[in-house]
Amino acid sequence: MNLMKDSAIDNSEIAAFPPLNLGVRAHDFGRVPLDLLIKKIQEHSFSNIQFAVKKSFPDSVRSLSELSPGAASYFGGAFGRAGIHLAVLGCYVNIVATDPSKRAEALNGFATHLRLARDFGASLVGSETGSVGDGYTPDNFTEEAFRQVVTSVKIMVAEAERFGVTVGIEAGQNHPLHSAPLARRLLDEVPSNNLQIILDCANLMSPENYTDQDRIIKEALELLGNRIAVVHLKDFTIKQGRIHTVPVGQGLLNFRPILSYMKYQRPHIHGILESTPEPDMKDSIAFLQQIYVEV
């Protein structure tokens, strides 16, 4: 079957496929009161969210490791009553920090989120790998940096297995985990189904490789396959030789193979709109929905 069909699809064919399960990062609405946040999510008909409590409600979290069960049930209960599913509990920490005390603090914060995930109503806690330096450093591209990723992820996954939840790791340019082949290698070296991948194809692009994006996206989908738990939907452009994030539909990313994968290979998989400002969300949603119908 040709998954990238060019012909129009009639209404009966549309009805035969599951709808696009589209969510959003809660903090892309900014820091607003909880009731207003829920209202905004519902107004855009998002079915799920990625929720990083520290980003949306910093006053409720003195530190990541001090997050309480009460706070988790407070937010989780509010979203649950509103019919909003927490697809990803975000805890983006630097799991490869060179300073052992900072790395331990990051892992403790992540472990707290794993223990409280069920109170939030989530089953997956997500993070990127961070950096072995302060921001960009070529040291992120070394075997030593990747070995630290493996060491930290093994600790995270062991804790996740204790509580029956899942670690979601996201690859990104300039991080020690910066390509789909490295993400596949991580999955092979940490052989646990409690480790899954958050795929953001825009994060795999660079000024040097973006013209080869169709091959890179195809490679990611094939290598990671059913170990992809969540798909981030983000767009980018190139300005002055650097990657810049733009609202979905206003950039260079080819979303067709991604949405085809979501529609035919992983029906109902969570797709989370990322880094699209609220004023642009309506157009970005329509853009994604149109491609989803067409593929």
C-alpha angles and dihedrals in degrees: 000000000000105000093190098059117178097197123095118263120226124223094262090055092048090053090054092067129066115256122257105274096220127182139161141221105263094219091059084080089058127233105321133148115282095248091051092047091054091048092052092049091051094046089060092044094236110169097199143014144207105230124197103178093195090058098044101034109018092165089065093056119055088179133348093250092051095057107132132221087239092059091046094052092043093058096032092051093050093051092043093053088051092052093246115140121214101227093173130020100207120220105159106186136153104259093175100049110152092223105081092212093053091046091050090049090052093049091047091053091050091048090053090055090049091053092048098040093102091051088056091048092245131124100190129058115196137204143154118232099250124210137294087222137041097284120317118016131155086228086080089072095060129104088239091060091050091049089056089052090054093047093050095042091052089057091047094048093049089056092045091053090054091058100035095244134120135248113220115200122194124206120217141174114269092020124108085252098052106144142041093248090056091048088052090049090052091053090051094049094047100046100193131117086217086077117077137162130250103208120210108170092190087061089061093058128097135173087260101050108027093099086062092051097123090062092044093051092046090050092050094050092047097044096044099032114150092003088078105101100175135015120216113210110210134146135212145186135195120250124174090344095307136104115253125186116233134176113287110273095026098081145056104274117119104225096178099090091042094052091042089056090049093048102043108021103031109024114194094012110155113260113191122200108224136194094358111134117234095251089058098044097091093055093043092052091050090049093053094043092052093052091045089056093046101049 
